Amino acid sequence: MIKKITYPRVGFLGNPSDGFGGKTISFPFKNFQAEIVLWQSEELKFLPNIEDQDEFSSVSELYRNTQSQGYYGGIRLIKAAISVFYRYCQKNKIKLEKKNFTVTYRSNIPQQRGLAGSSAIIISTLNALIDFYNLEKIDPAILANLALEAEVKELGIAAGLQDRVVQSYNQPVFMDFSAHSFQKNRGLCGEYKTFSAEILPPMAVVMAPTMSESGKVHSDVRNRFDSGEPEVIAAMSEFASFAKDGFLALKSKDLTKISELVNANFDLRRKIYGDKVVGVENIKMIEMIRSLGGAAKFTGSGGAALLVAPENRIDKICQKLNLAGYQAERIIL
């Protein structure tokens, strides 16, 4: 039996420029996890999770299920990962032993909160398949490309490389997705620099009561970027500068500068995407955190926020947020 775990990630600075040739900083955290369990069997089988439920006692039960679990389970992600893995092996003339498996999954990563729960399932699946077929480890940068291919090409999910890179490396990463960086790596990947989690500031993750459909958030901005809209192109360059400046601030442990950049990252996102896309409840969450003395931005595309604050204040801020109906907890690295 093979078990593989992948953790969610926080987009620390620079997102969403990862999908637009920018730069980002991101890190995995261990408060939640997605696990794939796989074992050999006669037929290729998928054991559904509660998220894949397709039988209900009533319409009201179905409604409650979709409101808490969303409309998409994890089996489609696993199937996409297997398809991409097989195509990769075919392309690289890697012979796979003729054997089948049964696969199931468990994930407590909150859904539709911009925490990269979908890519966590895909990365775990790819790593499990590598072990099952006794293959050599795939370079993390290439593994990230495969995970992105599973989501974008197979499933049509709007996504960038950031999440898949940090989850493949399972370390904090400074990522440069510029055309120049890809050219230096023969077009295969950007430049990825891992670093120690010890230089990260005191942080918490804060979740809103309602979910956010993070996979649909980028669509309008993508069209505007591709059409050459100056404001969007300039914004993506500015997002990238937040990551570059933030990396220097992390190294010097300049919490004031880090906090300024975290706040600026959200403010620019709000300006470019607009309040309708960002969401009223998400804006309230960010404003609440800031009113209590913390810096705040989305962890991803909405539904959860990164809170940065001094060590002597962060726990009190979390307590007040929890009393206000949010779910706030210190990040475990």
C-alpha positions in Angstrom: 0.0 0.0 0.0 1.3 3.4 -1.0 0.4 6.6 0.8 1.4 10.1 -0.4 0.6 13.4 1.4 0.6 16.9 -0.1 0.0 20.0 1.9 -1.9 23.2 1.0 0.0 26.4 0.2 -0.1 30.0 0.9 0.6 32.5 -1.9 2.8 34.9 0.2 3.6 37.6 -2.3 3.3 38.2 -6.0 0.2 36.2 -6.9 -1.6 36.2 -9.2 1.3 37.1 -11.5 2.5 33.5 -11.7 0.1 32.9 -14.6 1.3 36.1 -16.3 5.1 35.8 -16.5 5.6 37.3 -13.0 7.3 36.4 -9.8 5.8 34.9 -6.6 6.7 33.6 -3.1 4.7 30.7 -1.8 5.1 28.1 1.0 3.4 24.9 2.1 1.8 24.6 5.5 0.8 21.6 7.6 -2.5 22.6 9.1 -4.3 20.5 6.5 -3.4 17.8 4.0 -4.5 15.7 1.0 -3.6 12.0 1.0 -3.7 9.5 -1.8 -3.8 5.8 -0.9 -3.1 3.3 -3.7 -2.6 -0.5 -3.8 -2.4 -3.2 -6.4 -5.6 -4.9 -7.6 -6.9 -6.9 -10.6 -8.8 -4.0 -12.1 -8.2 -0.2 -12.1 -10.7 1.1 -9.5 -11.6 4.4 -7.9 -13.1 4.4 -4.4 -15.1 7.6 -4.0 -14.8 10.1 -1.1 -17.8 11.8 0.5 -17.1 14.7 -2.0 -18.0 12.3 -4.8 -21.4 11.4 -3.4 -24.0 10.8 -6.0 -26.9 9.5 -4.0 -29.0 11.6 -1.6 -32.1 11.2 0.5 -33.7 14.4 -0.6 -33.2 17.6 -2.6 -32.4 19.5 0.6 -29.6 17.0 1.5 -28.1 17.4 -2.0 -28.3 21.2 -1.5 -26.5 21.0 1.9 -23.8 18.8 0.3 -23.1 21.0 -2.6 -22.9 24.1 -0.4 -20.3 22.5 1.9 -18.5 20.3 -0.6 -19.0 22.1 -3.9 -19.9 20.4 -7.2 -16.6 18.8 -7.9 -15.1 15.8 -6.2 -11.5 14.5 -6.2 -12.0 11.5 -8.6 -11.8 13.7 -11.7 -8.5 15.1 -10.4 -7.1 11.6 -9.9 -8.2 10.5 -13.4 -6.6 13.6 -14.9 -3.4 13.0 -13.0 -3.3 9.4 -14.2 -3.9 10.5 -17.9 -1.1 13.0 -17.7 1.2 10.5 -16.1 0.6 7.9 -18.8 1.1 10.4 -21.5 4.4 11.6 -19.9 5.6 8.0 -19.8 4.6 7.3 -23.4 6.4 10.5 -24.6 9.6 9.6 -22.7 9.5 5.9 -23.7 9.1 4.8 -20.1 7.7 1.3 -20.0 5.1 0.7 -17.2 4.7 -2.7 -15.7 1.3 -4.2 -16.6 -0.5 -4.1 -13.3 -3.5 -2.3 -12.0 -4.4 -0.5 -8.8 -7.2 0.7 -6.6 -7.0 4.3 -5.5 -8.8 6.4 -2.9 -8.2 9.8 -1.3 -8.8 11.8 1.8 -8.5 15.6 2.1 -9.3 18.0 4.9 -8.0 21.0 2.9 -10.9 23.4 2.9 -12.4 23.6 -0.5 -12.7 26.7 -2.7 -10.7 28.8 -0.2 -7.7 29.4 -2.5 -5.5 26.9 -0.7 -4.6 24.7 -3.6 -6.5 21.7 -2.5 -7.1 20.4 -6.0 -3.4 20.5 -7.0 -2.6 18.8 -3.7 -4.6 15.7 -4.7 -3.0 15.7 -8.2 0.6 16.0 -6.8 -0.1 13.2 -4.3 -1.5 11.0 -7.1 1.5 11.6 -9.4 3.9 10.8 -6.5 2.0 7.6 -5.7 2.1 6.5 -9.3 5.9 7.1 -9.5 6.3 4.8 -6.5 3.8 2.2 -7.7 5.6 1.7 -11.0 9.1 2.0 -9.3 10.2 4.9 -11.4 13.0 7.3 -10.7 11.8 10.5 -9.0 10.7 13.2 -11.4 12.3 16.6 -11.1 10.0 18.8 -9.0 9.9 21.4 -11.7 8.7 18.9 -14.2 6.3 17.4 -11.8 4.8 20.8 -11.3 4.3 21.1 -15.1 2.5 17.7 -15.2 0.2 18.8 -12.4 -0.6 22.0 -14.2 -1.3 20.1 -17.4 -3.8 17.9 -15.5 -5.7 20.9 -14.3 -5.5 23.2 -17.3 -5.5 20.9 -20.3 -7.4 17.9 -19.0 -10.0 19.7 -16.8 -10.1 23.3 -18.1 -9.3 24.8 -14.7 -7.8 28.3 -14.7 -4.5 27.9 -12.9 -0.9 29.0 -12.8 2.3 27.2 -11.9 2.8 28.7 -8.5 0.8 26.1 -6.5 2.2 23.1 -8.3 5.8 24.3 -7.9 5.6 24.8 -4.2 3.7 21.6 -3.6 6.2 19.6 -5.8 9.2 21.0 -3.9 7.3 20.9 -0.5 9.4 23.9 0.6 9.0 27.7 0.5 10.0 28.9 -3.0 10.7 32.1 -4.7 9.6 31.7 -8.3 10.4 33.6 -11.4 8.1 32.9 -14.3 9.5 35.5 -16.7 10.1 34.6 -20.3 13.9 35.1 -19.7 13.8 32.5 -16.9 12.1 30.0 -19.1 14.5 30.6 -21.9 17.4 29.8 -19.5 15.8 26.5 -18.8 15.1 25.5 -22.4 11.4 26.5 -22.0 10.7 23.8 -19.5 10.3 25.8 -16.4 11.1 29.1 -14.6 13.7 29.7 -12.0 12.8 28.3 -8.6 14.7 29.1 -5.4 13.8 27.2 -2.3 14.5 28.8 1.1 14.2 28.0 4.8 10.8 28.5 6.4 12.7 30.0 9.4 12.8 33.4 7.8 9.0 33.6 7.4 7.2 36.0 9.8 4.5 35.1 12.4 1.5 34.1 10.3 -2.0 32.7 10.5 -4.6 31.5 8.0 -8.1 33.0 8.2 -11.1 31.5 6.5 -14.4 33.2 5.7 -17.7 31.3 6.5 -18.5 31.0 2.8 -16.6 29.4 -0.1 -15.0 31.0 -3.1 -14.9 29.5 -6.6 -11.2 30.2 -6.9 -10.8 28.3 -10.2 -12.9 30.9 -12.0 -11.4 34.1 -10.7 -8.6 34.6 -13.3 -10.7 34.5 -16.5 -11.5 38.1 -17.1 -8.1 39.3 -16.2 -6.5 36.8 -18.5 -8.5 38.1 -21.5 -7.5 41.7 -20.6 -3.9 40.7 -20.3 -3.8 38.8 -23.6 -5.5 41.8 -25.3 -2.6 44.0 -24.1 -4.5 46.2 -21.6 -1.8 48.5 -20.2 -3.3 48.7 -16.7 -3.3 44.9 -16.3 0.2 44.4 -17.8 1.5 47.1 -15.4 -0.2 45.4 -12.5 1.3 42.1 -13.2 4.8 43.7 -13.2 4.0 45.4 -9.9 2.8 42.1 -8.4 6.2 40.6 -9.4 8.0 43.4 -7.7 6.2 42.7 -4.5 7.7 39.2 -4.5 11.2 40.4 -5.4 11.1 43.1 -2.7 9.5 40.7 -0.2 12.3 38.1 -0.7 14.8 40.8 0.4 12.6 41.8 3.3 12.4 38.2 4.5 16.1 37.8 4.4 16.5 41.0 6.6 13.5 40.1 8.7 11.9 43.5 8.1 8.4 42.8 9.3 7.3 46.4 8.6 8.2 46.1 5.0 6.7 42.7 4.7 3.4 43.9 6.1 3.4 46.8 3.7 3.9 44.5 0.8 1.3 42.0 1.9 -1.3 44.8 2.2 -0.3 46.3 -1.2 -0.6 42.9 -2.9 -4.3 42.7 -1.9 -5.0 46.3 -2.7 -3.7 45.9 -6.2 -5.7 42.7 -6.7 -8.8 44.5 -5.6 -8.1 47.4 -8.0 -7.5 45.1 -11.0 -10.2 42.5 -10.4 -12.8 44.8 -9.0 -15.0 44.3 -5.9 -17.5 42.1 -7.7 -14.9 39.5 -8.4 -13.0 39.8 -5.2 -16.3 39.5 -3.2 -18.0 41.5 -0.5 -17.4 38.9 2.2 -13.7 38.6 1.2 -13.2 42.3 1.5 -14.9 42.4 4.9 -12.5 39.7 6.1 -9.4 41.6 4.9 -10.7 44.8 6.4 -11.5 43.1 9.7 -8.0 41.7 10.0 -6.5 45.1 9.2 -8.7 46.8 11.8 -7.2 44.5 14.4 -3.7 45.5 13.5 -2.7 42.7 11.1 -1.5 42.8 7.5 -3.7 40.7 5.1 -4.0 39.4 1.6 -5.6 36.3 0.0 -3.8 33.0 0.3 -4.9 32.4 -3.3 -8.0 33.8 -5.1 -10.4 34.2 -2.2 -12.1 32.6 0.7 -9.0 32.5 2.9 -6.6 35.2 4.0 -3.0 35.3 5.1 -2.6 37.2 8.4 0.9 38.7 9.2 1.4 40.3 12.6 4.1 40.7 15.3 4.6 37.6 17.5 3.2 39.4 20.5 -0.1 40.3 18.8 -1.0 37.6 16.4 -2.7 35.2 18.9 -4.9 38.0 20.2 -5.9 38.9 16.7 -6.8 35.3 15.9 -8.9 35.1 19.1 -10.9 38.2 18.0 -11.4 36.9 14.5 -12.7 33.6 15.8 -15.1 35.4 18.1 -16.3 37.4 15.0 -17.2 34.1 13.2 -14.0 33.5 11.2 -11.8 30.5 11.5 -8.3 31.8 12.3 -5.4 29.6 13.3 -1.6 29.9 13.5 0.2 28.5 10.4 2.1 25.3 11.1 5.2 25.1 8.9 
